[in-house]
Amino acid sequence: MKVRYRFPIRSFILFFSIVAIGYSCNTKDSSEQTTTQTVQMVPAPTFNADSAYAFVERQVAFGPRVPNTKAHVATGDYLVKTLEQYGFAVTEQKFTATTYDGQKLAARNIIGSYQPQASKRIMLASHWDSRPYSDQDSTRKTLPVMGANDGGSGVGILLEIARVLHVTQNKPDLGVDIVFFDVEDWGTSGQIQGDPYSGFALGSQHWAANKHIPGYSAYFGILLDMVGAKGATFLKEGFSTQRANEVVRTVWNTASQLGYSNYFIDQQGPSITDDHLPVNDVAKIPMIDIIHTRMNDPNRTFFDDWHTTGDDMKNIDPNTLKAVGQTLLQVLYNEGQPAI
């Protein structure tokens, strides 16, 4: 994903290009905090952090999930099988992706639908591929990224949510669509003329222009990206507050009431070009991005091993998975009062 900052407070360049962008008048300043409002809470099932950790570990065991590799195919098959095992109706959206450097990739978005007959739907998403090279590594730049945190953690959380929804007695009165976007992480650090994504987010762009169900819509969506590291901080991502600020408030207020304010920070963060942008701008579904960005660090935006060979299971902390997963479950149950 590509980083864009709200104002030019830094003159350095990270892996991504940094540009100044304007915010709408109702966007909070980075130094301003919003007043936490009480969210009506309904009983929600328990999110099992150990189970989520195991789901992340299982993905990593396949090897780097780089498109056009055996590990990528095997992981995709595993995701389909696991969603089906938990009673989700699965759609595989297969397509050929053309990368910024002209390569052709056999790609597939994987969509699992829970209670597909429900008219009110919430969309939860993460990318499931991993980066083909470790460009931020000091010595091993040509090796692929394992992607335990960058990709794997979000998928692990969503698989655990799928498991919980399957086994719980009281179901939320809504539909949930879990979308695993492919080919998110094959972009370039440079600008590509005419491509605001710089080669990133190919799977979500394809899905937004070719929804798996014609006319599909959702009440709102939540994207997860890099949500498993120890001590992760989730600032309010800039494009999310621009395009879906009410969803941001709902999620952050819910996290606060659950006691997770040390993860979900009530502070404006940078704007990240990620899979939620095509969902907002093309599919017209308000979607936010829960993504780990560092606080008050002028030299680094993401976690230490981002886009390196070190993005392995040592980065994954069950406590962080718990904070994100339990918050998402609570949001789902608040939106859909369980039928008793």
C-alpha positions in Angstrom: 0.0 0.0 0.0 1.0 3.6 -0.7 1.3 6.3 2.0 -0.1 9.7 1.6 0.2 12.3 4.3 -2.4 15.0 5.1 0.2 17.8 5.3 3.9 17.9 4.5 5.4 17.7 7.9 8.2 15.5 6.7 10.6 15.9 3.7 11.9 12.4 3.6 10.8 9.6 1.3 9.9 6.1 2.5 9.3 3.2 0.2 6.1 4.9 -0.9 5.7 8.4 -2.3 4.5 11.0 0.2 2.3 13.8 -1.0 0.2 16.5 0.7 -3.5 16.1 0.4 -6.5 18.1 1.4 -9.1 16.9 3.9 -12.8 17.8 4.0 -13.8 20.4 6.6 -15.2 17.8 9.0 -11.9 15.8 9.3 -10.2 16.1 12.7 -6.7 17.5 12.9 -4.0 15.0 13.8 -3.6 16.7 17.2 -7.3 16.8 18.0 -9.1 14.0 19.7 -12.8 13.1 19.4 -15.1 12.6 22.3 -15.8 8.9 22.9 -19.5 8.2 22.6 -21.2 5.3 24.3 -22.1 2.5 21.8 -25.1 0.3 22.7 -23.5 -3.1 23.3 -25.2 -6.4 22.9 -23.8 -9.8 24.0 -21.2 -11.0 21.5 -19.4 -14.3 21.4 -15.7 -14.6 22.5 -13.0 -14.2 19.9 -10.4 -16.9 20.4 -7.0 -15.4 19.9 -5.1 -18.7 19.9 -7.3 -20.0 17.1 -6.7 -16.8 15.1 -3.0 -17.2 15.7 -3.2 -20.8 14.3 -4.9 -19.5 11.2 -2.1 -17.1 10.6 0.5 -19.8 11.3 -1.2 -22.2 8.8 -0.9 -19.6 6.0 2.7 -19.0 6.7 3.4 -22.7 6.6 2.5 -22.8 2.9 5.4 -20.4 2.2 5.2 -16.9 0.6 1.8 -16.5 -1.0 3.2 -14.9 -4.2 0.9 -15.2 -7.2 2.0 -17.7 -9.9 3.5 -20.0 -7.3 2.4 -23.4 -5.8 2.2 -21.8 -2.3 -0.2 -19.2 -3.6 -2.5 -21.9 -5.2 -2.3 -24.1 -2.1 -3.2 -21.2 0.3 -6.1 -20.1 -1.9 -7.5 -23.7 -1.9 -7.1 -23.8 1.9 -9.0 -20.5 2.3 -11.9 -21.7 0.1 -12.1 -25.1 2.0 -12.0 -23.4 5.4 -14.8 -20.9 4.6 -16.9 -23.7 3.2 -16.2 -25.8 6.3 -17.7 -23.0 8.4 -20.9 -22.8 6.3 -20.1 -19.9 4.1 -21.2 -19.8 0.5 -17.9 -19.3 -1.5 -17.4 -17.5 -4.7 -14.0 -17.6 -6.5 -13.4 -14.6 -8.7 -10.6 -15.7 -11.0 -8.9 -13.2 -13.3 -5.6 -12.4 -15.0 -3.9 -9.5 -13.4 -1.3 -7.4 -15.3 1.3 -5.9 -13.0 3.0 -2.5 -13.3 6.0 -4.3 -14.8 4.0 -6.2 -17.4 3.8 -9.6 -15.8 0.6 -11.7 -16.1 -0.6 -13.3 -12.8 -3.2 -16.0 -12.2 -5.2 -14.2 -9.5 -8.4 -14.9 -7.6 -10.4 -13.0 -5.1 -12.2 -15.3 -2.6 -15.5 -14.2 -1.2 -17.3 -16.1 1.6 -20.9 -15.1 2.3 -22.6 -15.8 5.7 -26.4 -15.8 5.7 -26.5 -14.8 2.0 -30.2 -14.3 2.2 -29.9 -11.4 4.6 -30.6 -8.0 3.1 -28.4 -6.0 5.5 -24.8 -6.9 4.9 -21.4 -6.0 6.4 -18.2 -6.5 4.3 -15.0 -7.6 6.0 -11.8 -7.8 3.9 -8.1 -8.4 3.9 -5.6 -9.2 1.2 -4.2 -12.7 1.2 -1.2 -12.5 -1.1 2.3 -11.6 0.0 4.9 -9.4 -1.6 7.3 -11.0 -4.2 10.4 -9.2 -3.0 11.7 -7.7 0.3 12.6 -4.3 -0.9 12.8 -2.9 2.6 15.3 -5.6 3.7 18.8 -4.4 4.3 20.5 -7.4 2.5 17.9 -9.8 1.0 15.9 -7.5 -1.2 15.2 -10.1 -3.9 13.6 -12.7 -1.6 9.8 -12.9 -1.2 8.1 -11.6 1.9 6.5 -14.3 4.2 3.7 -11.9 5.1 2.7 -13.1 8.5 1.6 -9.7 9.6 1.2 -8.0 6.2 -1.7 -10.0 4.9 -1.7 -13.1 7.1 -2.9 -11.4 10.3 -6.0 -10.0 8.7 -6.9 -13.2 7.0 -6.4 -15.1 10.3 -8.7 -12.8 12.2 -11.4 -13.1 9.5 -11.2 -16.9 9.5 -11.6 -16.9 13.3 -14.7 -14.7 12.9 -16.0 -17.1 10.3 -15.5 -20.0 12.8 -17.2 -18.1 15.6 -20.2 -17.2 13.5 -20.5 -20.9 12.5 -20.4 -22.4 16.0 -22.3 -19.7 18.0 -25.9 -20.4 18.9 -27.2 -16.8 18.7 -26.6 -15.5 15.2 -26.4 -11.8 14.3 -29.4 -10.7 12.3 -27.4 -9.7 9.3 -25.2 -11.0 6.5 -21.5 -11.0 6.5 -19.3 -11.1 3.4 -15.6 -12.0 4.0 -13.6 -10.9 1.0 -10.0 -12.0 0.5 -8.4 -9.7 -2.1 -5.6 -11.0 -4.2 -2.6 -9.2 -5.7 -2.6 -6.2 -3.3 1.1 -6.2 -2.8 2.8 -6.2 -6.2 3.2 -2.4 -6.5 6.2 -0.1 -7.0 7.7 2.6 -4.9 7.7 5.0 -7.8 4.8 6.9 -9.3 3.1 5.4 -12.4 1.5 7.9 -14.7 -2.2 7.5 -14.8 -2.2 5.0 -11.9 -2.9 6.5 -8.5 -2.4 3.0 -7.0 1.2 2.6 -8.3 0.5 -1.0 -9.2 -0.9 -1.9 -5.8 -4.5 -3.2 -4.9 -5.1 -5.0 -8.2 -7.5 -7.5 -6.7 -9.7 -4.9 -5.0 -9.8 -2.8 -8.2 -11.0 -5.8 -10.1 -13.6 -6.7 -7.5 -14.9 -3.1 -7.4 -15.4 -3.0 -11.1 -16.7 -6.5 -11.3 -18.6 -7.3 -8.2 -19.1 -11.0 -7.4 -22.8 -10.4 -7.4 -24.2 -7.8 -9.8 -25.6 -4.9 -7.8 -24.0 -6.1 -4.6 -23.9 -3.6 -1.8 -23.2 -3.5 1.9 -24.1 -1.3 4.8 -20.4 -0.6 5.3 -17.1 -2.4 5.1 -14.0 -2.9 7.2 -10.5 -3.7 5.8 -7.8 -5.2 7.9 -4.1 -4.7 7.0 -1.1 -5.5 9.3 -3.2 -6.1 12.4 -1.2 -8.7 14.3 2.0 -7.1 15.6 2.9 -6.7 19.3 2.0 -3.3 20.6 0.3 -2.3 17.3 -1.3 1.1 17.1 -4.2 1.8 14.8 -4.6 5.5 14.1 -7.6 6.8 12.2 -6.6 6.4 8.6 -7.0 9.5 6.6 -9.1 8.2 3.6 -11.3 6.3 6.0 -12.2 9.5 8.0 -12.8 11.3 4.7 -15.1 8.7 3.2 -16.6 6.7 6.1 -16.1 8.7 9.2 -19.2 7.4 11.0 -17.9 3.9 10.6 -14.5 5.0 12.0 -16.3 6.5 15.0 -18.4 3.4 15.6 -15.4 1.0 15.4 -13.1 3.2 17.6 -15.8 3.8 20.2 -16.6 0.1 20.3 -12.9 -0.7 20.9 -12.7 1.9 23.6 -15.7 0.4 25.5 -14.1 -3.0 25.2 -10.8 -1.7 26.8 -8.7 -1.6 23.6 -7.9 2.1 23.4 -4.2 1.3 23.7 -4.5 -0.3 20.2 -7.2 1.9 18.6 -5.8 5.4 19.1 -8.1 8.3 19.0 -5.8 10.3 16.7 -5.7 11.1 13.0 -3.2 9.1 11.1 -1.7 9.2 7.6 -3.7 8.4 4.5 -2.9 5.0 3.0 -3.6 3.9 -0.5 -5.0 0.5 0.2 -7.8 -1.9 -0.8 -10.5 0.2 0.7 -10.1 3.0 -1.9 -11.6 1.1 -4.9 -14.4 -0.2 -2.6 -15.2 3.4 -1.6 -14.7 5.2 -4.9 -15.8 2.6 -7.5 -18.1 0.2 -5.7 -19.6 3.1 -3.6 -19.5 1.1 -0.3 -18.2 3.1 2.7 -15.2 1.1 3.9 -12.6 1.9 6.5 -9.0 0.6 6.9 -7.8 -0.7 10.2 -4.0 -0.6 9.6 -1.0 -0.4 11.9 0.7 2.9 11.6 3.3 4.2 14.1 2.8 7.1 16.4 5.2 10.1 16.3 7.9 8.4 14.3 9.3 10.5 11.5 11.4 7.7 10.1 9.0 4.8 9.8 5.3 4.4 9.1 4.7 0.7 9.6 6.0 -2.1 11.8 9.7 -2.9 11.9 9.7 -5.9 9.5 7.4 -4.4 6.9 8.3 -5.6 3.4 11.3 -7.6 4.7 12.1 -11.3 5.1 11.6 -10.8 8.9 7.8 -10.5 8.5 7.3 -14.0 10.0 5.4 -15.5 13.0 7.7 -13.7 15.5 5.7 -10.5 14.7 2.3 -12.0 15.6 0.9 -11.3 19.0 -2.4 -13.1 20.1 -3.2 -10.0 22.2 -3.3 -7.8 19.2 -5.4 -10.3 17.2 -7.8 -10.4 20.2 -8.2 -6.7 20.3 -9.0 -6.4 16.6 -11.1 -9.6 16.4 -13.2 -9.0 19.5 -13.9 -5.4 18.3 -15.1 -6.6 14.9 -17.3 -9.2 16.4 -18.8 -6.7 18.8 -19.5 -4.3 15.9 -21.2 -7.1 14.0 -23.4 -8.0 16.9 -24.2 -4.4 17.7 -25.4 -4.0 14.0 -27.3 -7.2 14.0 -29.1 -8.0 17.3 -28.8 -11.7 17.7 -32.0 -13.6 17.1 -33.0 -15.6 20.1 
